[in-house]
């Protein structure tokens, strides 16, 4: 089971911190991915977090988004900084290769 939270409404240039609690898997061995999907658009990969701390980002968010993980809390975070009008979407955090997706958390950017 996984539960995403932390979304909300921010102005362009603002920040949000998304959280994702994952239970039912060996979290410290899990590769966690972040994806997003806006209405009418295809789902888009955003970032990946590997055990040990390595990360990778889509070019559109590189330098603005940061994913970290707290294995003791089975939680992964996505810090969203300098949010842009193209960033609004529902954000999800499935484990890599998993068929289990949560309900996501909505990010809205509007002035």
C-alpha positions, 0 to 999 in steps of 0.5 A, a space after each residue: 500500500 502506498 499513500 501520497 500526500 502534500 499536494 496543494 495550490 501554489 503560485 508560480 515560483 512556489 514550493 511544495 513537498 510531497 510525501 509518499 509512505 509505502 508499506 508492504 515491501 522491503 522499502 530499503 531495497 525498493 526503487 521508488 519512482 515519481 510520475 505525474 499526469 495532468 488532465 488530458 495528457 499522458 502520464 510522465 515519469 518525473 524522477 527515480 530514487 534508488 536504495 542508497 540515495 542515487 537519483 535521476 530526474 526528467 530534464 524538465 524538472 532537473 534542478 527544481 525537484 529533489 527526491 529523498 528517502 527516509 528508509 526508517 519511515 518507509 517514506 520518500 519525498 519529492 521537493 518541488 521548487 520553482 514550480 512552473 505553469 507546466 508542473 500541475 498534475 496528479 503526482 504518484 510514487 509507485 515502486 519501479 515495476 509495480 502494478 500498485 499505484 496510489 491515488 496520487 496527490 494533486 499539485 496546482 500552480 496558479 497565480 
